């Protein structure tokens, strides 16, 4: 099992998402972006990773 941890650098609030596979990252991030825009009416301005291969795809970059 894997985990995706998202940290808001301004408020230091943390969201933790359990993942069955590393390839689930894209769908979780897409849902998270939609959640942030809907609930907080703010866009995600930046995304910083540990250079893991699960983030290295054209779909994640767009």
VOFI-261989 format. One record per atom (N, C-alpha, C, O, CB): residue in three letters; z, x, y. Coordinates in pm, whole numbers, padded with zeros to 5 digits, always signed. Glycine has a CB too. Example, Ala and Ser with C-alpha at 12.3 -4.5 7.8 and 13.67 -1.06 7.14 Angstrom:
<bamars>
ALA+00780+01319-00569
ALA+00780+01230-00450
ALA+00780+01320-00330
ALA+00846+01424-00332
ALA+00905+01131-00447
SER+00708+01285-00225
SER+00714+01367-00106
SER+00787+01290+00003
SER+00804+01341+00114
SER+00572+01408-00060
</bamars>
This chain:
<bamars>
UNK+00000+00084-00117
UNK+00000+00000+00000
UNK+00000+00089+00123
UNK+00062+00195+00125
UNK+00121-00096+00000
UNK-00070+00044+00226
UNK-00081+00117+00352
UNK-00028+00029+00463
UNK-00013-00092+00447
UNK-00227+00160+00380
UNK+00001+00091+00577
UNK+00046+00018+00694
UNK-00032+00063+00815
UNK-00064+00181+00830
UNK+00197+00037+00716
UNK-00063-00032+00901
UNK-00122-00003+01031
UNK-00015-00033+01134
UNK+00036-00145+01139
UNK-00254-00086+01057
UNK+00020+00065+01214
UNK+00122+00048+01316
UNK+00054+00056+01452
UNK-00016+00153+01482
UNK+00235+00156+01302
UNK+00075-00047+01533
UNK+00018-00053+01667
UNK+00134-00048+01765
UNK+00226-00130+01758
UNK-00070-00182+01687
UNK+00128+00047+01857
UNK+00233+00067+01956
UNK+00176+00044+02095
UNK+00077+00105+02133
UNK+00294+00208+01945
UNK+00239-00044+02171
UNK+00203-00064+02311
UNK+00271+00045+02391
UNK+00394+00048+02398
UNK+00243-00208+02362
UNK+00194+00133+02450
UNK+00254+00248+02519
UNK+00326+00208+02648
UNK+00408+00285+02698
UNK+00147+00350+02550
UNK+00297+00092+02701
UNK+00363+00047+02823
UNK+00501-00013+02793
UNK+00601+00024+02855
UNK+00276-00056+02897
UNK+00505-00105+02697
UNK+00631-00174+02667
UNK+00703-00115+02546
UNK+00819-00148+02522
UNK+00605-00320+02643
UNK+00636-00030+02470
UNK+00687+00029+02347
UNK+00714-00076+02239
UNK+00796-00054+02149
UNK+00815+00107+02376
UNK+00646-00189+02249
UNK+00654-00290+02145
UNK+00567-00247+02028
UNK+00459-00191+02048
UNK+00610-00430+02199
UNK+00613-00272+01906
UNK+00543-00225+01786
UNK+00505-00343+01698
UNK+00585-00433+01672
UNK+00631-00125+01707
UNK+00380-00342+01653
UNK+00332-00437+01553
UNK+00302-00358+01427
UNK+00240-00251+01435
UNK+00204-00516+01603
UNK+00345-00407+01313
UNK+00320-00340+01185
UNK+00244-00437+01094
UNK+00286-00551+01073
UNK+00453-00294+01118
UNK+00131-00389+01042
UNK+00047-00471+00955
UNK+00036-00405+00818
UNK-00009-00292+00809
UNK-00094-00491+01017
UNK+00077-00473+00712
UNK+00058-00417+00578
UNK-00089-00431+00537
UNK-00153-00532+00564
UNK+00151-00488+00473
UNK-00141-00329+00472
UNK-00281-00326+00426
UNK-00285-00298+00277
UNK-00210-00214+00227
UNK-00363-00220+00503
UNK-00371-00369+00206
UNK-00390-00339+00064
UNK-00479-00217+00046
UNK-00458-00137-00045
UNK-00451-00459-00008
UNK-00579-00204+00135
UNK-00674-00092+00130
UNK-00697-00040+00270
UNK-00684-00116+00367
UNK-00809-00135+00064
UNK-00731+00085+00283
UNK-00760+00141+00414
UNK-00879+00072+00479
UNK-00889+00067+00602
UNK-00786+00290+00403
UNK-00969+00020+00398
UNK-01087-00047+00452
UNK-01053-00180+00520
UNK-01140-00238+00585
UNK-01187-00071+00341
UNK-00931-00228+00509
UNK-00889-00352+00574
UNK-00860-00332+00723
UNK-00834-00430+00794
UNK-00767-00407+00506
UNK-00865-00209+00770
UNK-00829-00178+00909
UNK-00918-00254+01007
UNK-00867-00309+01105
UNK-00840-00028+00934
UNK-01048-00258+00985
UNK-01139-00323+01079
UNK-01107-00470+01097
UNK-01102-00518+01210
UNK-01282-00307+01032
UNK-01085-00542+00990
UNK-01055-00685+01003
UNK-00920-00709+01072
UNK-00906-00803+01149
UNK-01056-00752+00865
UNK-00823-00624+01044
UNK-00691-00639+01108
UNK-00701-00608+01257
UNK-00643-00679+01339
UNK-00587-00546+01041
UNK-00774-00502+01293
UNK-00789-00468+01434
UNK-00866-00576+01510
UNK-00832-00608+01624
UNK-00859-00335+01449
UNK-00968-00632+01449
UNK-01044-00739+01512
UNK-00954-00859+01539
UNK-00959-00917+01648
UNK-01164-00781+01424
UNK-00874-00897+01443
UNK-00781-01009+01461
UNK-00674-00975+01566
UNK-00635-01061+01644
UNK-00713-01045+01327
UNK-00628-00850+01568
UNK-00528-00808+01665
UNK-00583-00813+01807
UNK-00515-00860+01899
UNK-00478-00668+01633
UNK-00706-00764+01827
UNK-00768-00771+01959
UNK-00780-00915+02007
UNK-00751-00944+02123
UNK-00907-00705+01957
UNK-00821-01004+01918
UNK-00832-01146+01954
UNK-00695-01203+01989
UNK-00682-01281+02084
UNK-00896-01226+01838
UNK-00594-01166+01913
UNK-00458-01213+01939
UNK-00410-01168+02078
UNK-00356-01248+02154
UNK-00362-01160+01831
UNK-00429-01042+02110
UNK-00385-00989+02239
UNK-00456-01060+02354
UNK-00392-01100+02451
UNK-00409-00837+02247
UNK-00586-01076+02343
UNK-00661-01142+02450
UNK-00623-01288+02465
UNK-00622-01340+02577
UNK-00811-01130+02424
UNK-00591-01355+02356
UNK-00553-01496+02362
UNK-00410-01515+02413
UNK-00387-01596+02503
UNK-00567-01560+02225
UNK-00316-01441+02358
UNK-00176-01461+02390
UNK-00135-01400+02524
UNK-00053-01458+02596
UNK-00091-01404+02282
UNK-00190-01283+02557
UNK-00146-01212+02676
UNK-00249-01214+02788
UNK-00221-01169+02900
UNK-00114-01069+02641
UNK-00369-01266+02759
UNK-00477-01272+02857
UNK-00505-01137+02921
UNK-00532-01128+03041
UNK-00445-01374+02963
UNK-00497-01035+02840
UNK-00525-00898+02884
UNK-00611-00830+02779
UNK-00593-00853+02660
UNK-00393-00819+02907
UNK-00703-00746+02822
UNK-00782-00671+02724
UNK-00706-00548+02674
UNK-00616-00498+02741
UNK-00918-00630+02785
UNK-00744-00501+02558
UNK-00692-00373+02509
UNK-00773-00265+02580
UNK-00895-00259+02566
UNK-00703-00362+02350
UNK-00706-00179+02655
UNK-00777-00080+02737
UNK-00809+00048+02663
UNK-00912+00109+02688
UNK-00697-00048+02858
UNK-00722+00089+02574
UNK-00743+00216+02504
UNK-00689+00205+02362
UNK-00601+00125+02332
UNK-00675+00333+02579
UNK-00746+00289+02276
UNK-00707+00290+02136
UNK-00699+00435+02093
UNK-00799+00506+02100
UNK-00807+00208+02047
UNK-00584+00480+02049
UNK-00563+00619+02008
UNK-00527+00621+01861
UNK-00445+00543+01815
UNK-00452+00687+02093
UNK-00590+00713+01786
UNK-00566+00721+01642
UNK-00523+00862+01604
UNK-00518+00953+01687
UNK-00691+00679+01563
UNK-00493+00878+01476
UNK-00460+01009+01421
UNK-00583+01074+01358
UNK-00570+01165+01276
UNK-00347+00996+01318
UNK-00703+01027+01395
UNK-00831+01076+01343
UNK-00847+01050+01194
UNK-00916+01125+01124
UNK-00845+01224+01370
UNK-00783+00945+01145
UNK-00800+00907+01006
UNK-00941+00855+00981
UNK-01002+00798+01071
UNK-00698+00801+00966
UNK-00993+00876+00862
UNK-01130+00835+00829
UNK-01149+00684+00832
UNK-01262+00637+00846
UNK-01167+00888+00693
UNK-01042+00606+00818
UNK-01055+00461+00823
UNK-01096+00412+00961
UNK-01143+00300+00975
UNK-00925+00396+00781
UNK-01079+00496+01064
UNK-01119+00461+01200
UNK-01255+00519+01238
UNK-01305+00492+01347
UNK-01015+00508+01298
UNK-01314+00598+01152
UNK-01438+00669+01183
UNK-01559+00592+01130
UNK-01617+00627+01027
UNK-01435+00812+01122
UNK-01596+00487+01202
UNK-01715+00411+01168
UNK-01771+00350+01295
UNK-01700+00334+01394
UNK-01685+00301+01063
UNK-01896+00317+01292
UNK-01959+00256+01410
UNK-01902+00119+01439
UNK-01893+00080+01555
UNK-02110+00247+01391
UNK-01864+00045+01337
UNK-01808-00088+01356
UNK-01676-00082+01432
UNK-01651-00168+01518
UNK-01788-00158+01221
UNK-01591+00014+01404
UNK-01463+00027+01472
UNK-01484+00076+01615
UNK-01410+00035+01705
UNK-01370+00123+01396
UNK-01580+00160+01638
UNK-01604+00215+01772
UNK-01663+00114+01868
UNK-01648+00131+01989
UNK-01696+00334+01762
UNK-01728+00012+01820
UNK-01791-00084+01911
UNK-01698-00196+01950
UNK-01737-00284+02026
UNK-01914-00141+01849
</bamars>
